[in-house]
């Protein structure tokens, strides 16, 4: 099955055929570096991290470009409040972004350009647009004239009249049309500036991505991505600038992830309803946050809540518990099930995991369905090991462990050793609930001794006591493990 991607511009799924066979160019709009990253930023980062990982898994050589906006009104305002230079503000939040992404297991892009490194290219692009009659200078500013680009609105599906009726645009007497947007802004007192043919100033936000994508990926490239809030005006304006200058399509596939919502509203700094990545990672393992996001299709909105994260935590514990069980299985020479007949039905379903994963991901990167297949495989494995099904061979289980890890590498999951993850999860959850790990393990040891002495009543009392505190015990022939429900 070929990979099919939903293209925002055509509003349908299309087979992915890169410009150059075996290679893919991907550009994603990055952060404006004026504050710490919130969970909405994390979703976009994780979505496109998985997309690029999957393209590589399928054999593509991917050039992944994700920019930083390091000059902008918000950065300037923050610098004023803190009485600092904009370069210091940008540097601080780029560094904190990188630390957050590393904690989340997001791989670094191939190139992470900064806007201020490409001012010369922006000036050259503006000159081309002016020469083509698509832009005009006005008292130190330069604006793009949207009426001169007939295809303006093709990404968002809006006409100029509809845009104007619903637009919230700044009143600016310099503009010929209220929808015209700034390519170059004349500098005001106290603002950073660069020399240009139109006087000292700085670039408009939309211009940056046109120049940086063209610099590293060419005039036309394969995939342009970002959050759905960027469709209009940012990506619409990128198309107008880039295609107006070159006469060529900017990107062949436009990919947009849905919002993270809190109480049915988009999570954002402007609404004040955001949670920083660091807030969440102080309470949950990074892979829990990744799983929470990937359990929904990337184009769907995600409803953020502590309950949803707790459910994802339990899911991660289930995965890691199964990986630990598989790792600890006896070798063939001591495998008690070695002589039993294999049940072909669950064995076949377990062996089909990789194929099902590929089918899900080839259908517009459907991580939700892929993770569903993982959970089903884990259920079959555990049912087989618990004796609810006839034996599944050690060879099939070993292959399953390898496949789960392989899929995890694409999704950015299962990066930890199972023992280490489960121990950390227990300790973190026990601390959150005010439980003592030492007391829990002391009671487990007491219960084991009671069982050995056939003091069943005392053993049951201990189990019930721990269960009332949310501590769930699992017994095997050789040990007792515990987890926080």
N, C-alpha and C positions, 0 to 999 in steps of 0.2 A: 504493500500500500504506500503510495507516495505521500510525502508530508503536505498537508493542506493548512493554509494559514488564512484566518479571517482578515481581509484587507478593509480597513476603515474607509478608504476612498471609494471602493466599489461596493462595499456593504455586503460582501459575500466571501465564502471560503474559496481560495484559489490554490492550485498546486504550486508548490514552491520550486521555481527553477531559477537558480542564481545566475547572475550575469556571466560569471566564469564558473564552469563546472568544477565542483570540488572546493569552491571558495565562496565565502560570504562576507559582505561588508555590512556591519550593523552600527547604527548611530542612535544613541539614547540621550535625551536631554537630562543633564545632571542638576545638582542643587545650586541655588544662589547662596553663597557662603556668608550668611549673616547671623545664623543661629544654629543650635544643635538640631540633629535630625529626629523626626518623629516617626511613628509607626507607618504613616502614609508613605514616607520616603522609603521605609524598609520594604514595603510591599513592591513598589516599582523596582527597587534594587534586586529583590529576590526573584521576581518574575523574569527580568531580563538576564539575570545570572543563570537561571534554569534554561531559558531559551538558548543562550549561547552555549551552555554546557551540552544541551541536547544536540544542537547542530554539530558540535565537535564529536560527540558520541556517534553520530551518524556519518562521520567521515569528512565533514567540512573543515577546511582551514578558515577560521573566523578572525577577521580584524574587527575588534569591538572598540568603539570610540564612545566615551562618555565624558562630557565636558564639565567644567566648573565655571559658573558666572562669578567673576571676582571683581566686577565693577557694576554697581546698580544703585538705584535710589535707596533700597533698604539697607545696603551695606554702608552707604554714605550717612544715612540717618543714625545707624548704630555707632559708627565712628564718632559722630558729633556728640551723641549721648555719653560715650565713654571717653571722649577727648583723646582719641587714638587715630592713627592713620588707617586708611581703608585697607592697605596692604597687610597691616597687622591683624585687622579683624578677619579678612579673608583667609589669611594663613592659619589663624587659630581654628576657624570652623572647617576648613578643608582637612586639617589634621584630625579634628574630632570626628569628622565624617569618615575618614579612612580607618580610624580606630573602631568605630561602630560597624563598618562593613567587614572588617577583619573578624570581629567578634561574631558576626552573623554568618561567617563562612562564605561571604560574597567574594568571588575571585576578582582581582584587579583587572580593569579593562586593558586592552592592548595599548591604548593611548588615552591619557586623561588631560586634554589640553585646557588651558585657561584663556579666558577671553582677552586679557591684557597682553597675552603673547602674540595676538593676531590682529592688532590694530591696523597695521599696514595693509593687510589683506582686506580688511573691512573698508578702508578708504578706497582701495582699488575697485571693489565691487560697487560702491556708491557711484564712483565716476562712470562705470559702465552703465548703470541704471539711468543716470542723468543723461548720458549720451544717447540712450535709446528712448528718451522721453518718458520714462517710467518714474522719474523722481525729480524733485525740484527743490532748490535752495530758497530759504526764506529767513533773512536776518540771522545768519549763523546756524540755523537748523536746516536739516534736509529731511523731506518727507517723501514717502512712496505714494504715488497717486493710484489708488485701487481701481478707479474707473478705466484706466488704460490697460489693465490686465483682465481680458474677457473671462478667464476661468476662475477669477477670484470667488471663493466660496465652494469650490468643488469638493474639498475635503470634508467640510462641515455640513454641506448640503444646504447652504443658505444663500439667498439672493441678496443683493446690495440693499434693496428696500427693506427686507426682513431684518437684516443686520442693523440698519439705521434705526428702525422702529424699536428694537430691543437693546440697543447699545447703551452702555454707560461710558461716554467718551468725555475727555477733558475739553472744556471750551478753550479753543485756541484760534485766535483770529488769523494766525499765520497759515492755517490749513485751508486748502481749497475745498476739501470735503471733510466732514467730521470723522469719517472712517480712515482717512489717510493716516499712516503711522510713521513714527520717527525712525529714521535711519541714523541720524546724527543729531546730537543735542548740544547746543551752544553751552559753554561752561558758565556757571554762575559762581558768585564769590564763595570761596572755601571749598569748591568741588574739584576733583581731579580733572585733568585735561590733557589732551594731546593736540599737537599741531595738525591742521588739515587745510585743504584748499578753501574751506568755508569758515576758517577761524578756529580758535581753540575750542575743544569740546570733547565729547565722549560718544561711543557708539550706542545705538538703541539695542534693546535686549534681543529682539528677533534676529537682528543682523548677525549676531555672534555665531549662531548655530549654522547658518547658511555658509559662512566662511570656513568654520572649523570642519564641518562635514565634507565640504569640497576639498579642503586641504589634505585630509587623510584618507578619503574614500573615493574621491573623484566626483565629477559633475552629476553622475547617476550612480546610485548604489542600491543594495538589496533591501534592507529593512531599516525603517526609521521608527523609533519607539518612544514611549513616554506615557504619562498618566493621561486619562481621558480629558482632564481639565485643560490640557495643552492643545487639544484639537483646534479650538478657536479661542483667542486669535493667534497664538504663537505659531502653531504648525501651518495654519492657513497663510500666515505672513511669510514664513520660511519658503513655502512653495512659490508665492508671488515673487519674492526677491530672487530666488535661485533660478526658477524656470524663466522668469522675465529676463534674466541676464544671459542664460545659456541657451534657451529654447529647447532644453531637454528635460525629461522627467527628473525630479529630484530623487524620489525613492520609489521602488517598485511595489513595496508592501508597507503599509502603514499599520502599526500594531500599538494598541492602547490598552493599558490595564485599568480596571475599575477602581473606584474609591474604597478606602477604609472608612466605615461609617460608625458614628457614635450617636445613639438615639435617633437613627434615621437621617442624620446630617453628615456631610463630608467632614472627616477629620482634617483640621487645618489650624494653622497658627492664628489666622485672622478671626476665626470663630472662638478661639480660646478653648477648644475641646480636644486638645491633642495630648498624647502621651509620648514622651521621648523614648527612643530605643533603649537608652540607659535605664530609664525607669523600669521598663519591662524586663530587661536582662538582669536586673538586681533581684527579680522575683522568679524568673523562669529561665531555663536553659535556652540558649539561642536556637537549638534545633526544634524546641517546642514552638517558638515563634514562627520558624520556617514552616513547620507542619501545619500550624493554624492557617497560614496564608495559602499554602498549596492545596489544602483540602477544598478550596473553592476554585472554580475556573478563573483564569486571570482576568477575563472580561467582566466577570460578575462582581457586584459590590460585596464587601466583607463586613459583617457586623462584629465590631470589636467589643469584647466583654471579658471580665475576669473568668466567668463561667466557661466561655468558649476556650480560653487559654488553658484552664484546668482540664477540660476534656481532651485538648491536644496533648497535654502532659501525660495523661493516662494512656493515650494512644502511643506516645513515644516509649513509655515504660513497657507497654505490651510488646512493641517491636524489639526493644533491647533485651527483654526477658527471654523472648524466643531465640534471639541471636546467641544469648548466653547458653541456653539449653542446647542449641545445635553445636556450639563450640565444645560443650562438656560431654557430648555423646561419646560412649565407649567406642574404641576402635573395632574393626571387623572381627578380630579374634575373640573379643569379649562381648560382642553384640548379642544380647539375648533374643533379638528378633531375627537373627540371621537365617534361621532355618524355617521361618514362617512364610507362607505364601503372601505375595504382595497384592494389595488391593489396587487394581489397575485404575479405578476411577479417580480416587484422590491423588494417586501418584501422577496420573496424566495431567490433572488440574494443576498440581504443583509444578510440574515440568513445563507447563504452558505459560508460566508467569512472564518470562521475557517477551514472548510473542504478544501477550496481552498488553504489556507495558508499551511496546512499540506501537501497537494499534491505537492506544489511547493518546500517546504523545504525537503521533502522526496526524491525529484529528485536532488540529489547532492547539497543540501543547496542552492537552486535557489532563493536567496533573490531578484533578479531583478523581477522575476515573482510574488513573494509574494507581493512586494511593488506595482506592477501593480494592483493586486487585491485590495489592500488598496485604491489606487487612484480611482478605479472604484466604490468601495463601497461608498467612500466619495461623488463622483459625483451623485450616486443614492440618497443618503441621502439628499443632497442639492437640487436636482431636486424635490424630494418629498416635502421638506419643503417650496420650492418656489412655489408650486402649479402646477408644470409642469406635475406631475403625481397625480393620486388620492391618498388619504391619506394612509400613512404607520403608523401603530398603534404605540402608545407610548411604548408599550411593546417591539416591534421589534427594535425601535430606542434605547431604554435602553440597550437591549442586544447587539446592534451594538457598542455602546459606550464601554461597558465592553469588547467586543471582540477586538476592536481596541487597547485598553489599554493592554490587555493580549498579543496580538501580539507584541506590542511595547516593552513589557518587554523582549521578546526574542531577538528583534532586537536592544535593547538598546536605544529606542526612546520613546518619550512622557513621559519623566520622570518629566517634569515640570507641574505645574498647568497652564491651558490654559491662564488664564488672565495674569499671571506673564510672561509667555513666549511671548505673543503678545505685551505686554507693553514694554518689553525689546527689542524685535525685532524692534518695531516702533522707539524707542529712539535711538537705535544703527544706524539704517539706516538713520534716520533724521540727526544725528550728522555727518555721513559720507558724506552727501550731503549738509551740512551747513544749514539745515533747523531748525527752532525754533519750538519745540514741543508746547511751550506756544502759539505761534502765530497760529499754526494749530488748536489747540483746541479752541482758541478764535474765529477763523473764523467759526469753526463748530457750536459753540454756537450762533454766529450771524446768520448763515444760518438757524438754527433751529427756531430762533425767527422770521426770515423772512418767513419761511414756515407757522408758526403758524399764522402770520399776513396776509398770502396769498400773500406775496410779491414775486411772483414766479421768476420774472426777477432777483432780487437781489440774491435769493437763487441759481439760475442757474449760475450767475456770479461767486459766491464763489466756486461752484463746479468746474467750468472750470478753475478758478485760481489755485485751489489746484491740479487739474489733470495735469495742465501744469508743475507742480513741481514734478510729480510722486506720488502724494498723492491721493489714491483712496478711495472714501466713499462708505459705505454700509448702507442703511437705513432699519430699522425694524419698527414695530409699536411703539416701546418704546424707541429706541435710534438710534444713528448714530455712527458707528465705522469706523476707518480708518486704512489704511495700506500703506506701501511704495511699489510701483510696482517694 
